[in-house]
């Protein structure tokens, strides 16, 4: 029997690899060269050790509560900020500087501190609430046709010749000093899309500020998601953020609200974004609870939000949702890509362990779920709905990122392959495939506890830029891979 090693990948994903698999991964992927920090006077960012300084253990406390329907989101507060040109200058020292608490006794001897944190787990009984007002009617039902969609021949697997870590994007000692400029000390994902010509939007997941202590997003000032913007075209030394959506001075705002009640809706996580004309769209997942089984979580639904003010405020469409029926529904975690009059939706069930399905919709019907066609056995078909979509990429796949490379006329897909314990890239000549085999870009041998793999839309030719996160650091890094 081969010896087996256990490796943590991402938020609690446990992957077991035998020695042969680890050796194969090591030979397939070049060594990753670490990046450096932005400030001559600051220390270069380093990765947190796998043995953490602090271990926070949530202690579930069952709570039975009468829960009224979710009220309408209040009008969000927004402020505009003028930041100093120097990313190393602290614009709000009165908010972000303060004494650092001394380490506890155990940490002085290299032993992690154990923090037991009560976490209510709600059993909700529906109850009365204030009148939410008249809900907007659903869009008129349409009946799209069934159309042929044959697969194209599979392309060869992408040839990855080198990989390097370009920069730490978020947190302390990052190229953006998000801890000082926007009180973002710990965050993850880094999902990018071109929100306007010359402008990239980047959405992050669960975010914490003061009191942040990895592993994971532990600490205070919790926000379910935040959003940054960049016009930086030179990615070779990192991606500079020009601004974030802020609700007060030096404070990144939560852009998609959540109820923050475990076992009801604990958070809302962005999964992709795109722009059509003056409207921004963001797919997201409403997470009911993080499950105890590694790598799994339970969603309420996958949905679509939109913004008509350049991403400052967002509306979660009440009808553009794919409910998680019996916990098995597809398109809970989606990546949406506009292309030649349609928007293609690549999706997986909740968890990082499912197969990839595919749907498409006309650009003028994005918020109308009845207008979607699903790729089923060589056809675009509305029959059977999202439960019948034929897998275009086999499991396991987590946290998809998909784009169409217009220069090369090739589709690219990046995701966490938990079987390979790596971020992999596939290519295809059509959205339905056949997709190439996956080529690892970054493995747990380079970045333990990694997840993500979101492609920068300005990647071109042999230069593939993408973001990753690690659970031990709980921050976002920009990577560069060279395609041969």
VOFIKE-191553 format. One record per residue (C-alpha): z, x, y. Coordinates in steps of 0.001 Angstrom, whole numbers, padded with zeros to 6 digits, always signed. Last residue first. Layout:
REM VOFIKE-191553
ZXY;...
END
This chain:
REM VOFIKE-191553
-024189+004508+027597;-021776+002132+029304;-019140+003849+031428;-015754+002135+031636;-013613+001877+034757;-010129+000359+034894;-008192-001360+037676;-004511-001888+036849;-002338-005012+037221;+001440-005228+036958;+004021-006247+034380;+004841-002620+033575;+006034-003174+029956;+003844-006268+029544;+000689-004444+030521;-002122-005861+032613;-005821-005045+032655;-008516-005214+035303;-012221-004490+034943;-014921-002207+036287;-018059-001581+034232;-020354+001091+035625;-023467+001710+033478;-025607-000649+035557;-023469-002715+037875;-019912-004003+038210;-019717-006112+041340;-018339-009109+039433;-015187-007174+038405;-014547-007994+034736;-011175-009314+033567;-009630-007439+030598;-006318-009228+030156;-003727-007779+027783;-001915-004497+027159;+001407-003951+025406;+000760-000233+024969;-001880+001263+027215;-003869+004164+025745;-003107+003763+022019;-002812+000032+022690;-006566+000034+023145;-008922+000118+026122;-012728-000302+026015;-013219-001512+022444;-016792-002544+021528;-017211-006082+020210;-020157-006909+017981;-023064-008442+019794;-023208-012112+020672;-025738-014443+019069;-025422-015874+021536;-024631-019235+023128;-024641-017752+026627;-027997-016077+026070;-029164-012455+025883;-025773-011338+024606;-023131-008668+025202;-019630-008009+023864;-016735-006081+025404;-013350-005473+023760;-009784-005117+025070;-007845-003705+022161;-005258-004399+019484;-008180-004674+017021;-006891-007924+015507;-005494-008987+018905;-008938-008891+020482;-008197-009249+024192;-011301-010344+026062;-014503-009217+027749;-017842-011042+027676;-021109-009853+029170;-024381-011795+029504;-027505-009712+030094;-030328-009915+032618;-029786-006202+033450;-029643-006710+037212;-028379-010301+036930;-025347-009333+034829;-024071-012772+033836;-020278-012895+033624;-017524-013728+031156;-013784-012984+031131;-011797-014522+028315;-008036-014396+028010;-007569-014188+024228;-009943-014007+021290;-009044-013979+017611;-011165-015643+016397;-014927-015854+015966;-017391-015855+018827;-019897-018705+019362;-017621-021275+017752;-019279-024685+017350;-018025-027276+019819;-016729-030381+018012;-013407-031014+019792;-015112-030709+023184;-017093-033867+022696;-018387-035307+019451;-021730-036212+020965;-022311-034646+024389;-024816-032252+022836;-026452-028964+023737;-027928-028007+020399;-027945-025116+017936;-025002-026163+015785;-022905-027693+018577;-022960-026230+022081;-021155-028813+024157;-022752-030842+026956;-020559-031871+029877;-021356-034899+032046;-018428-037015+030778;-016021-034383+032157;-017104-035086+035741;-015616-032411+038032;-018550-030011+037593;-021215-032710+038055;-023378-031235+040864;-023741-027885+039100;-024968-029523+035888;-022588-028978+032988;-022261-026505+030137;-020072-026063+027075;-019092-023172+024797;-016438-022472+022172;-014599-019192+021538;-012306-018807+018511;-008499-018881+018714;-005658-016319+018595;-004624-015725+022183;-002717-019006+022353;-003980-022385+023619;-007472-023191+022372;-010431-021131+023553;-013128-021711+026128;-016448-020616+027595;-017662-023016+030287;-021200-022600+031566;-022034-023996+035000;-025622-025151+035264;-028392-024873+037849;-029551-021369+037017;-026144-019804+036220;-022580-020678+037242;-019848-019076+035066;-016583-020676+033892;-013969-018891+031764;-011580-021253+030013;-008152-021295+028389;-007482-024883+027233;-011133-025317+026362;-010434-026262+022718;-007904-028792+021464;-005395-027955+018708;-001994-028813+020235;-002179-032361+018886;-004662-033177+021689;-004450-030593+024473;-006074-032636+027223;-009250-031310+028831;-008998-032020+032544;-011338-032738+035432;-009835-036182+036161;-006812-035356+038328;-008650-032605+040262;-006094-029965+041174;-006613-029480+044899;-006383-026017+046454;-005416-024552+049827;-006325-021234+051468;-009203-020577+049061;-012075-020507+051551;-011205-023933+053025;-012938-026325+050591;-010852-025463+047555;-011157-026719+043967;-009005-027092+040875;-010219-027435+037286;-008129-028198+034208;-006946-027121+030772;-004277-029388+029356;-000615-029690+028398;-000563-026183+027003;+001536-024648+024235;+001996-020918+023988;+001362-018356+021301;+001118-014577+021167;+004329-014066+019213;+005814-017262+017711;+008686-018322+019999;+006403-020532+022082;+005981-020364+025853;+006180-023939+027074;+004145-026734+028672;+001493-024535+030216;-001013-026184+032547;-004123-024055+032233;-006463-023117+035060;-010099-023178+036087;-010710-022340+039735;-013530-023658+041882;-014399-022621+045430;-016558-024835+047630;-018711-023597+050521;-021833-023132+048428;-020892-022799+044779;-018023-020391+044168;-016425-019174+040942;-013019-018778+039322;-011390-018063+035989;-008152-018537+033975;-005536-019416+036604;-002040-020101+035171;+000089-023179+035842;+003781-022917+034930;+006690-024425+032957;+005265-027883+032648;+007396-030278+030592;+008880-028141+027782;+010261-025713+030387;+010382-027281+033832;+008601-025289+036551;+006792-028396+037907;+003717-026368+038818;+001779-025790+042043;-001531-023954+042331;-001703-021683+045408;+001757-020082+045311;+001935-018217+048576;+002095-014467+049129;+004879-013518+051547;+004559-010969+054351;+005222-013593+057044;+005278-017081+055602;+002926-019173+053443;+000430-016439+052625;-002984-016396+050916;-003540-012688+050442;-005438-010267+052613;-007713-007251+052797;-007036-006120+049228;-008211-002603+048404;-009843-001977+045023;-009308+001488+043591;-010669+005004+044094;-014091+004504+042473;-014197+000877+043578;-016221+001472+046728;-017292-002064+047622;-013983-003167+049172;-014313-006647+050709;-011136-007947+049059;-009191-011202+048814;-005877-012030+047128;-004478-015151+045406;-001048-015959+043980;+000178-017733+040840;+003220-019428+039297;+005565-018107+041990;+009060-016720+041340;+011124-015312+044190;+013511-013579+041795;+013263-011322+038778;+011682-011055+035339;+007915-011090+034965;+007579-009106+031783;+009283-005857+030896;+010135-005367+033697;+012633-005825+036509;+011813-007640+039734;+014864-008233+041946;+012811-009170+044978;+009365-010508+044125;+007956-012269+041066;+004491-013514+040097;+003193-015586+037182;-000592-015232+037190;-002927-013475+039603;-006177-014612+041180;-008567-012157+042821;-011196-013329+045319;-014042-010944+046134;-015912-011021+049431;-019291-009517+050381;-021143-012830+050068;-018490-015480+049470;-015915-016146+046716;-017328-013476+044417;-015035-013759+041398;-012028-011888+040040;-009129-012620+037673;-006257-010139+038239;-004103-010925+035144;-000482-009995+035972;+002358-009923+038491;+005433-007910+039518;+006478-006739+042960;+004527-009234+045049;+006477-009465+048306;+003223-009654+050329;+002911-006376+052245;+005815-004380+050827;+005530-005229+047123;+001744-005585+047382;+001548-001884+048148;-002252-002138+047883;-003117+001142+046172;+000005+000694+044062;+003238+002641+044506;+005295-000552+044005;+003460-003613+042747;-000233-004368+042397;-003536-002566+041950;-002586+000569+040020;-005702+002639+040164;-008757+004013+038401;-007642+004222+034773;-010477+005878+032923;-012891+005020+030132;-015825+007004+028785;-018907+006599+026574;-018701+002888+025715;-021885+001909+023847;-022200-001873+023950;-022735-003408+020485;-026411-003918+019709;-027892-007226+020858;-027941-010249+018594;-031171-012231+018435;-031202-015368+020562;-029584-018623+019509;-031407-021910+019732;-030396-024450+022332;-032148-027789+021739;-031200-030684+024026;-029007-033772+023581;-029106-035836+026758;-026339-036320+029311;-024683-039746+029374;-022892-040323+032665;-019576-041964+033519;-018996-042585+037199;-016429-040204+038696;-012781-041152+038194;-011161-043210+040948;-008878-041445+043435;-005220-042297+042827;-003692-044919+045100;-000186-043995+046098;+002376-041930+044212;+004918-044760+044458;+008289-043069+044202;+009710-042553+040748;+010638-044456+037658;+011485-042642+034461;+009790-040952+031547;+012381-039346+029254;+012133-035581+029294;+013604-033222+026731;+013955-030143+028889;+014697-026580+027852;+017072-025097+030446;+017089-021281+030462;+020466-019507+030686;+019987-015759+031170;+021683-013162+028968;+021047-009747+030484;+021208-006708+028220;+021129-003360+029970;+018955-000804+028247;+020709+002389+027092;+019683+005628+028802;+023263+006738+029491;+023223+005703+033152;+021541+002511+031978;+024692+001548+030049;+026924+001880+033117;+024779-000286+035322;+022224+001138+037700;+023072+001110+041418;+021598-001735+043476;+018780-000606+045739;+019642-001209+049368;+017082-003065+051427;+013510-002975+052536;+011177-005930+051976;+012040-008502+054610;+013202-006406+057568;+010669-003744+056582;+007844-006224+057234;+004576-004412+058020;+005298-001389+055772;+002679+001262+056397;+001206+002716+053188;-001819+000422+053314;-002753+001994+056670;-004830-000540+058585;-001712-002417+059630;-001816-006075+058599;-002662-009058+060782;-001316-012146+059078;-002393-015783+058989;+000105-018464+058011;-000088-021343+055528;+002347-024122+054651;+001200-026403+051872;+000746-030148+052390;+002971-031650+049733;+001630-031970+046184;+001613-035574+045019;+004665-036537+042969;+004804-035776+039251;+005850-038867+037340;+009600-039419+037114;+011684-037407+034640;+014900-038741+033157;+016587-035703+031685;+017878-034426+028364;+018719-030731+028646;+018745-028286+025750;+019959-024825+026829;+017702-021970+025736;+019229-018483+026219;+016670-016197+027786;+017222-012519+026923;+016555-010101+029756;+016261-006516+028600;+016733-003925+031320;+015774-000267+031470;+012970-000832+029014;+012155+001248+025924;+008368+001141+026077;+008507+003388+029115;+007131+002030+032403;+003797+003421+033467;+003645+005825+036364;+002365+005320+039882;+001895+008533+041849;+004935+009151+044019;+004585+008371+047675;+004197+010840+050544;+000472+011354+050076;+000024+007591+049779;-002610+005909+047632;-001296+006434+044086;-003071+008178+041226;-005170+007195+038225;-004607+007906+034548;-007416+009277+032334;-008007+007092+029290;-008993+008883+026109;-012364+007872+024723;-012464+004784+022486;-013983+004644+018988;-012128+007626+017516;-008674+006315+018436;-009548+002791+017330;-010602+004118+013905;-007374+006106+013559;-005296+003057+014422;-007241+000961+011929;-006780+003568+009177;-003058+003804+009915;-002537+000077+009361;-002279-002225+012326;+000133-005089+012956;-000202-006966+016229;+002729-008748+017882;+001799-010688+021002;+004937-011159+023111;+003297-011219+026490;+000792-008462+026063;+000159-006446+022916;+003240-005256+021009;+002349-002825+018225;+003647-002860+014666;+002589-000011+012409;+001710-000446+008718;+001672+002125+005950;-001025+001394+003411;+000000+000000+000000;
END
